Amino acid sequence: MANIFHRIKAILIPNLLTEDPDDFYAKVISERTLSIEEICEAAIARGNAPTSVEAMKINVELFLKEMGYQLKDGYSVNTGYFNASPHVKGVFRHVQDKYDALRHSIQFLFTQGDVLRKGLSDVTVEITGVGEAGTVITEVTDVKTGFVNDRLTPNRNLRIKGSKLKLSGDHPDVGVYFVNGATGEQTKVEADEVVNNKPSELVIVIPQLASGLYLLKVSTQYSGGAILLKEPRTATFDKELNVS
């Protein structure tokens, strides 16, 4: 049996996407998100890099910048730790159809590489308890373009699917929000722009957002029953959405 050096903590959450009421999925409890500088500092502190924090950080940023440049020229990348490649999303209507930024989008997809995959033998998962199946966003669809988990078209409808999404309660934080990934600025959807308000589905009108990447948040006091939560519970969709 391999020696265990790493431990990931997780809690079990009822799986509402299957018909079996006894199904659970594991939700990883992230310690926190590390920046490039913090990773470099950790490597130097462990004696795992014969260089300085600043020098290591500069080299990492240079590598990532060049990798992004090559990806934008259509190259795929294999670092061993992850693979990256460009993909084009959207429907082309006939063989002579051209790329249209209004109907199509470009994404860079990252997948686990062989080095990380082979290194899983010294990692274990510690289940620390069972959590409640709270408000969850599972999928969003831009109704104008049909893009799923990808595009946002301002002033058009967005269909949000999930669990316990219904906007209920009079707390001022209840609502749907778009958070600008670059600035952190939050734009709240007006109450009269909520077209459909159900526990498993919201349909809203996307505000007039500037170009950029956004996180989607839903905050509600809905509990699944007649009694409202004392404080809103917030779900944040785990994929960034693009306004171009």
C-alpha positions as CSV (number, residue, x, y, z in Angstrom):
1,M,0.0,0.0,0.0
2,A,1.4,3.4,-1.0
3,N,2.3,5.9,1.7
4,I,-0.2,8.7,2.1
5,F,1.3,12.2,2.1
6,H,-1.6,14.3,1.1
7,R,-5.2,14.6,2.4
8,I,-8.2,16.2,0.8
9,K,-11.2,17.0,3.1
10,A,-14.8,16.7,1.8
11,I,-18.3,16.5,3.1
12,L,-21.2,14.4,1.6
13,I,-24.1,16.2,0.1
14,P,-27.4,14.6,-1.0
15,N,-27.4,14.1,-4.8
16,L,-30.5,15.7,-6.1
17,L,-29.7,14.8,-9.7
18,T,-30.5,11.1,-9.2
19,E,-33.7,9.4,-8.2
20,D,-32.1,7.5,-5.4
21,P,-32.7,9.4,-2.1
22,D,-29.6,7.6,-0.6
23,D,-27.2,8.9,-3.2
24,F,-24.5,11.5,-2.1
25,Y,-21.7,13.3,-3.7
26,A,-18.5,14.5,-2.1
27,K,-17.9,18.3,-2.0
28,V,-14.3,19.2,-1.4
29,I,-13.7,21.6,1.4
30,S,-11.0,23.9,-0.1
31,E,-8.6,25.3,2.4
32,R,-8.3,28.5,0.3
33,T,-7.2,29.6,-3.1
34,L,-3.5,30.1,-3.6
35,S,-1.9,32.8,-5.8
36,I,1.2,32.2,-7.9
37,E,3.3,34.1,-5.3
38,E,1.9,32.0,-2.5
39,I,2.8,28.8,-4.3
40,C,6.3,30.1,-5.0
41,E,6.7,31.0,-1.3
42,A,5.5,27.5,-0.2
43,A,8.0,25.9,-2.6
44,I,10.9,28.0,-1.3
45,A,9.9,27.4,2.3
46,R,9.9,23.6,1.8
47,G,13.3,23.7,0.1
48,N,11.8,22.5,-3.1
49,A,13.1,25.2,-5.4
50,P,16.8,26.4,-5.5
51,T,15.9,30.0,-6.3
52,S,14.2,33.0,-4.9
53,V,10.4,33.6,-4.6
54,E,10.6,36.6,-6.9
55,A,12.7,34.8,-9.5
56,M,10.4,31.8,-9.5
57,K,7.3,34.0,-9.7
58,I,8.7,35.9,-12.7
59,N,9.5,32.6,-14.6
60,V,6.1,31.1,-13.9
61,E,4.3,34.3,-15.1
62,L,6.5,34.4,-18.2
63,F,5.7,30.7,-19.0
64,L,1.9,31.3,-18.5
65,K,2.0,34.4,-20.7
66,E,3.8,32.5,-23.5
67,M,1.5,29.5,-23.1
68,G,-1.5,31.8,-23.5
69,Y,0.0,33.3,-26.6
70,Q,0.6,29.9,-28.2
71,L,-2.9,28.7,-27.3
72,K,-4.3,31.8,-29.1
73,D,-2.4,30.7,-32.2
74,G,-4.2,27.3,-32.2
75,Y,-1.5,25.2,-30.5
76,S,-2.3,22.6,-27.8
77,V,-0.1,22.4,-24.7
78,N,1.0,19.4,-22.7
79,T,2.9,20.3,-19.5
80,G,2.6,16.9,-18.0
81,Y,0.6,18.4,-15.1
82,F,-2.2,19.6,-17.3
83,N,-3.1,19.6,-21.0
84,A,-4.6,22.7,-22.6
85,S,-6.2,23.2,-26.0
86,P,-8.4,25.7,-27.9
87,H,-12.0,24.8,-28.8
88,V,-14.7,26.6,-30.8
89,K,-18.3,26.4,-29.6
90,G,-21.5,27.1,-31.4
91,V,-23.4,25.8,-34.5
92,F,-22.2,26.4,-38.0
93,R,-25.3,26.4,-40.3
94,H,-23.7,25.3,-43.5
95,V,-20.3,24.4,-45.0
96,Q,-19.5,27.9,-46.0
97,D,-20.6,29.5,-42.7
98,K,-17.9,31.7,-41.1
99,Y,-16.9,32.2,-37.5
100,D,-19.3,34.8,-35.9
101,A,-18.4,36.1,-32.5
102,L,-22.1,36.7,-31.9
103,R,-23.0,33.0,-32.5
104,H,-19.7,31.3,-31.7
105,S,-17.1,31.4,-28.9
106,I,-13.6,30.3,-28.2
107,Q,-12.7,28.4,-25.1
108,F,-9.4,27.0,-23.7
109,L,-10.0,23.7,-22.0
110,F,-7.7,22.3,-19.3
111,T,-7.5,18.7,-18.3
112,Q,-5.5,16.7,-15.9
113,G,-2.1,15.5,-17.2
114,D,-0.2,12.2,-16.6
115,V,2.1,13.6,-13.9
116,L,-0.8,14.6,-11.7
117,R,-2.8,11.5,-12.5
118,K,0.1,9.1,-11.6
119,G,0.7,11.1,-8.4
120,L,-2.7,10.4,-7.0
121,S,-1.4,7.2,-5.2
122,D,-0.3,9.2,-2.2
123,V,-3.5,11.2,-1.8
124,T,-6.5,10.2,0.2
125,V,-9.9,11.7,0.9
126,E,-11.2,12.3,4.4
127,I,-15.0,12.6,4.7
128,T,-15.6,15.0,7.6
129,G,-19.4,14.9,7.7
130,V,-22.7,15.3,5.9
131,G,-23.9,18.6,4.6
132,E,-27.3,19.9,3.6
133,A,-28.4,20.0,0.0
134,G,-28.8,23.8,-0.2
135,T,-29.2,26.2,-3.0
136,V,-27.2,24.8,-6.0
137,I,-26.8,26.1,-9.6
138,T,-26.2,23.2,-12.0
139,E,-26.6,24.7,-15.4
140,V,-27.3,28.1,-17.2
141,T,-28.5,28.6,-20.7
142,D,-28.3,31.8,-22.7
143,V,-31.7,31.7,-24.4
144,K,-30.7,34.0,-27.3
145,T,-27.7,31.9,-28.5
146,G,-28.5,28.5,-26.9
147,F,-25.0,28.5,-25.3
148,V,-24.8,26.4,-22.1
149,N,-22.5,27.5,-19.3
150,D,-20.7,29.9,-21.5
151,R,-22.2,33.1,-23.1
152,L,-24.3,35.9,-21.7
153,T,-26.3,38.2,-24.0
154,P,-27.3,41.4,-22.2
155,N,-31.0,42.3,-22.2
156,R,-32.0,38.8,-23.2
157,N,-33.1,35.8,-21.1
158,L,-31.0,33.5,-19.0
159,R,-32.3,30.1,-17.8
160,I,-30.8,29.0,-14.5
161,K,-31.4,25.4,-13.4
162,G,-30.6,23.9,-10.0
163,S,-32.1,23.2,-6.6
164,K,-33.8,25.5,-4.1
165,L,-33.3,28.5,-6.4
166,K,-36.6,30.2,-5.8
167,L,-36.2,33.8,-4.8
168,S,-38.1,34.2,-1.5
169,G,-37.8,36.4,1.6
170,D,-37.6,40.1,2.2
171,H,-33.9,40.3,3.1
172,P,-32.2,43.0,0.9
173,D,-29.6,40.5,-0.3
174,V,-32.1,38.2,-1.9
175,G,-31.7,38.2,-5.7
176,V,-29.6,37.2,-8.7
177,Y,-26.2,38.8,-9.1
178,F,-23.5,39.0,-11.8
179,V,-20.1,39.6,-10.4
180,N,-17.4,41.1,-12.7
181,G,-14.4,38.8,-12.5
182,A,-11.9,41.7,-13.0
183,T,-13.4,44.3,-10.7
184,G,-15.5,42.4,-8.3
185,E,-18.4,44.8,-9.0
186,Q,-21.9,43.2,-8.4
187,T,-24.9,43.9,-10.7
188,K,-28.2,42.8,-9.2
189,V,-31.1,41.7,-11.4
190,E,-34.1,43.9,-10.9
191,A,-37.1,42.1,-9.3
192,D,-39.3,42.9,-12.3
193,E,-36.7,41.3,-14.6
194,V,-37.3,37.8,-13.0
195,V,-39.5,36.1,-15.6
196,N,-39.8,32.7,-14.0
197,N,-39.2,31.9,-10.3
198,K,-39.3,28.2,-9.4
199,P,-37.3,26.1,-7.0
200,S,-35.6,24.2,-9.8
201,E,-35.5,27.0,-12.4
202,L,-35.1,30.7,-12.7
203,V,-35.5,32.7,-15.9
204,I,-34.2,36.3,-15.7
205,V,-33.4,39.1,-18.1
206,I,-29.6,39.6,-18.2
207,P,-28.7,43.2,-17.2
208,Q,-26.8,45.5,-19.6
209,L,-23.3,44.2,-18.6
210,A,-20.0,45.4,-19.9
211,S,-17.7,43.0,-21.8
212,G,-15.8,40.6,-19.6
213,L,-16.1,37.4,-17.5
214,Y,-18.7,37.1,-14.8
215,L,-19.7,34.9,-11.9
216,L,-23.4,34.2,-11.3
217,K,-24.8,34.2,-7.8
218,V,-28.3,33.4,-6.5
219,S,-29.1,34.4,-2.9
220,T,-32.4,33.4,-1.3
221,Q,-34.1,32.6,2.0
222,Y,-36.0,29.7,0.4
223,S,-35.7,26.5,2.4
224,G,-37.7,24.1,0.4
225,G,-40.7,24.4,2.7
226,A,-43.1,27.1,4.1
227,I,-40.6,28.4,6.6
228,L,-38.0,30.8,5.3
229,L,-34.4,30.8,6.4
230,K,-33.4,33.6,8.8
231,E,-30.5,34.6,6.6
232,P,-30.1,34.2,2.8
233,R,-28.2,31.3,1.5
234,T,-26.0,32.0,-1.6
235,A,-25.0,29.7,-4.4
236,T,-22.3,30.7,-6.8
237,F,-22.0,29.0,-10.2
238,D,-18.6,27.3,-10.6
239,K,-18.1,28.4,-14.2
240,E,-17.3,31.9,-15.5
241,L,-19.7,33.4,-18.1
242,N,-18.6,35.6,-20.9
243,V,-20.0,38.9,-22.2
244,S,-18.2,39.7,-25.5
